[in-house]
């Protein structure tokens, strides 16, 4: 054991005395549950995909057409193994955000399956005075016009992030085709789930049609179709790169993909292919965690627990089993397994391994 770890233990072992003890069977059960969650996160296909594309009923600049195109394009992911639900949703001028949000959450909550993907797409306008806490979408290009209807898109985004954090197996992707969309990526970052935001913003924050007359949604769908036909898996970063690689196109240099939680991209596949391999992105970085187990290190139950940990589907390294009338168990585990553990821990040491 390293000198650094020795010093850490000397400073922190006394805290074990006041920590709630757990039986070895409880530790094993909760680690098994966490491993199951990691395996769910690593599945390479979705059992169900649900999409809502929203636009203003009074918008006469192409929002309805972009919405229809987006739904038609992404619905091609549906197949015998993946159910698909799509909905185009008009926003009435007099509508309040609560009604729209309620419908969006209801559709996301109704999804079934072990792995689920909910996509929210918006095609329309946003006002230039949107702040870091509030992306205000609006029915008119000149959103500062007093007659323009407005809704706070940030409230919807945050509600979907909250839902993802409490819904096992649910990923959320937001694709925003509007001006000033970059502000939607600011705010508190989620952890323990997969939430992704792709915002279409060109230099200066404007996201209107390019020199070729096409909107960002149209370019997005064109790139999506190209990758889908190739049969290879792809993500929003690939779509962004493809759009901005066209030399004849005035590009969207400020378009970005914000990935939160597990840090694993939402991946699209023409046809799902089941695998038991867990991506290295879910197992690479590790942490050291300390647990307080009721049994002593030399008991049969501890022997069985250690044997399970050493042969678990995800690599877990047993660093030490220290006798303190019970056992202080030190483990090195992947960061994502740590996030999914529901265990009272003595300490958490971040490492760069």
N, C-alpha and C positions, 0 to 999 in steps of 0.2 A: 504494500500500500504506500502511496506517495506521502512525502512529508506534509504536503499541503492538506491532504485528506486527513492525516493523523492529527494535525493541529485543529482542523475543523471539528473532528469527532470529540476531541478533548474539550472543546468549547461548547459543544451542543448536546452531548450525551445526557447530561443531567436533565435536560428538558424532556427526555423520554419518560421520566417518572410520572409526570403529570399528563402525559398523552393517553388518550383512550386506547386500550389494548384491543387487538382483534385476534380471533382464533385463526389458525392457518387455513381452515376450510373457507372462512370468509374472504381472506386475502385471495385464495385461488379462484373463488367464484367471481369476484369483482375484476380480477385480471382477465379471466375468460370472457367476461362481458365486454371489457374494453377491447380485447383482441377482436371480438366479433364486430364491434363498431368500426375498427380499422379495416377489417376485411370488407365490410359493407362499403366503406369509402373508396376502396380500391377496385370495386367491380367496374368493368370496362363497358358496361351498357346500362341503359335505363329501362326499367320495366314500364314506366309511363312518362310521357312528356305533355305538359299542359302549357299553352301559350295564350296570352291576352295581348292584343295590340290595340292601343288607345289613340284616338285622334279627336279633334274638335269637330262637331257637326257643322259649325259655321266656317270652318277653315276651307277656303277655296284655292289653296296653293298646293294641293296634292297629298294632303295627309291621309285621306281615305284610300287613295290609290296605293300609297306606300304601305299602308296597313295591310291591304289585301295581298300585295306582293309578298310581304314578309311572311304572312301566315301560309300562303301557298308554297313558298320555298321551303320553310323549315318543316312543314308537315310531311315532307318527303322522307323524313327520318322514321316515320311510322312503318312498322312491319309486323310480322307474325309474333315477334317477341316484345315489341314496344307499342303500347297503346298511345294514341295521339288524340288530344283534345285542343281545338283552336276556337278562338272567339275574337271577333272584331267588335270593339266597344266604342261607340260614339260618346263624347262628353258634351252634354248639353250646356249652353251658355249660362244657365242659371244654376247649374249643378254645384254641390258642395263636396269637398274632398271626402267627407265621412262616408257618403253613399258609395262613391267609387271605390274607396279603400275597402269597404265591407265586402263588395262583390269580388274584388281581387283576392282578398284573403280567403273568402269562402271557396273559390275555385282552387286555390293552392292547397287548402286544408283537406279538400275532398279527394285528393290524389291517393292512389293505392299502389302497393308494390314495395319491394325492398329498396330499390333505387329510383328516385323520382327527380325530374328536372322541371322547374317552373320558370318560364320566360315571360318577362314583361317588356314589351316594345312600345316606344312612344315616337310618333312622327308628328312634328309640329313646331311650335315656336316657344321661346322662353324670353323673359325680359332681361335686359342688360343690367338692371339693378339687382339681380339675384345676388344673395350673399353666400358666405361659406356655409351657413346653416340652412339656407332655404333656396332651392332651385324652383323658381316660380314659372310654371308653364302657362301659356296664354293663347287665346284664340286668334290673335292678330299679330302680324309682323311687328307692328309698332305696339309692343306690349305695354308701354307706358301710357298709352291712350286710356283715358278714364273709362271709356265704353268697353274696353277689352275685358273678357272674363279671365279669371286667374285661379290657379290651384297650386298648392305646395307639393311638388313632386318628392321633396326630401322626406316628408312625412310618410309617403307611401314606401319609399326605399327603406327607411328605418324600420317600418312595421314588417316588411318582408324579411329583413335581416333578423329581427326578433323571432319571427316564425321559424326560420331556418335553424336557429339556435336551439329550439325545443322540439323539432320534428326530425326524428331519426331517418336518415337516408334521403333527406330533401336538400337538393341544390337549388340555388336561385341565380338566374342570370338576368340582368337588366341591360337592354340595348336602347340608348337614348339618341335619337336623331333630332337634335335641336340646338339652338344657339346657347352658349354659356353653360353647356352641360358639365364642364369640368368641376363646377362647384358641388355637384352631386356626389363626388367622390370624397369629399372632406367629411370630417366628423369622426366619431368613435369607431375604431376598427373592431370587427367581430373576431371571435376565436372559437375553434372547435367545430366549425361547419364550413361549407363551401359556398361562398357568395362572390359573385363576379359582376363587375359593372364595365360596360363598354360605352364610352361617351364619344360622340362624333363632333369634334370641334376643330375648326381650322384656325389659322393664325388670326389673332385678334378676337377669338371667341365666337366668330360667326360660323354657322353651319348651313349655308344655303346651297343651291344647286351649283355645280362646278361649271367650268367652261364648256363641257360637253352637254350641259343641260340636264344631267342626271343628279338626283339627290344622293345623299350618303346611303340611305336604305337601298336604293337601286344598285349602287356599287357593292354594298354588303352582300346582297342576294346574288349578284353575279359571281362574286368570289366564292360564296357558299356553294353554288351549283358546280363550279369548277372543281372544288375539292371533293364534293360528293361523288361526282362522276369518276374521280380517280380511284375511289375505293379505299383511300388511306385516311386514317384518323386525323383530325385537325381541330384547332381551337381558334379563339378570337384573335390571338396574336398573329396567326397565320393569315387570317382575313385582313387584318390591318396592314400587314406587310404587302400583301397582294394589291390592295387598293392603292397604296402609296408608291408602288413600283411602276405604275403606268406613267410613262414619260410624257404622254400627251394630255395628262390630267392635272389640273390645278389641285394639288394634294391637300390632305387633311393632316398637317404635321403635328397638330396638338391632340389628335385622337389618341386615346389611351385606354388600356385595360387595367382596371384595378382589381386585384385578386386578394381576397381576405380569407381568414380562417385557416384551413389546411394548406393553403398555398398551392393546391393542385388545380390545374386548369379544367374548366368544363370542356370535355372533349366530345366532338361529334364523330359518329362513325356511320358509314353507309349501311353496314350490317354488323350487329354485335357479335363478338367472339368471346365466349366465356373463358376465363383464366383464373388460376388460383395464385398467380404471382402477384405480390404486393409491390407497387411502384417504389423505387428507391426514394422518391420524394416524401414518402410516408414513413420511411424507416431510417433515413440517413442521419440527420442530426440527433444526438442523444443527450440525455440528462441523467443525473444521479439522484435517486430518491431514496429516502429512508423510511421504513415502516416499523411499527412496534407490534410484535407478534406475541401472543400469550405464552405459547409453548417454549421450552428451552431448546437450544440448538441440537441437543443429542436425542430428542424424542423421535419416535417413529413418524408422527404427523409432520414434523418439520422436514424429515428426510423425504417424505412423499412430496411435500410442497417444493422443496429444492429441485427434486427430480423433474417435477412438472415444469418449473421455470426454465430449467436448462434445456428442455426439449419442446418448448412452446413454439407455435407456428411463427411467431415473431421473435427475433433474437432478443433475449433478455440475459444480461450478464449478472451473475451473483457475485458481488464484490466482497461481501463480508457477512458473517452471521455472528454478531457479538453477543456474548452471554451477559445479561444484566438481570438475573433471576428469571427473566423471560428472554426475548431475542430482539436485538436491533438488527433489522435486515436491510442491507444496502444493495440496491439494484441499479444497474445502468439500463435504461430503457429508451426507445425512440421517443422523441418529443411528442409525436401525435398520440402515442399510446398513453403517455403521461397526461395529456389533456383530457383523455377520455376515461381516465381512472376516477372512480368515486371511492377514495380512500383517505382517511385522516393521516397526513404525512408529517414527519418531524421536520423535514427540510427538503429543499430542492436546490441543487447546485447546477447551474447552467454551464455547459462545456462547449468547446468549439470542435468537438469530435464529430 
